[in-house]
Amino acid sequence: MITAIVFIQADVARIPEVAEKIAALDGVSEVYSVTGEIDLVAMVRVRTHEAVADVVADRLNKIEGVLNTETHIAFRAYSRHDLEAAFALGAEGG
């Protein structure tokens, strides 16, 4: 699984609408409204690098109100949430 963290600058007047459209994209697991230089952070979790390009370059960047993006690919996961999810892959019904 590839995790991409996407920093998004959006039209300030449209942040809630833009966030909802991004959250509805296949491959986007979470969208956060944040303070600072950027407006939104999207977590993209997909199986291939080509799928990252599909989500970010082909769909997310084309949402009206998205002004700029910066994408970071995660190398390793250290959080308990990510590690538990990885071990749960393929597990059925406990």
Secondary structure as UniProt FT lines:
FT   STRAND          2..10
FT   HELIX           12..14
FT   HELIX           15..23
FT   TURN            26..27
FT   STRAND          28..33
FT   STRAND          40..46
FT   HELIX           49..53
FT   HELIX           54..59
FT   HELIX           60..62
FT   TURN            64..65
FT   STRAND          66..73
FT   HELIX           80..88
FT   TURN            89..90
//
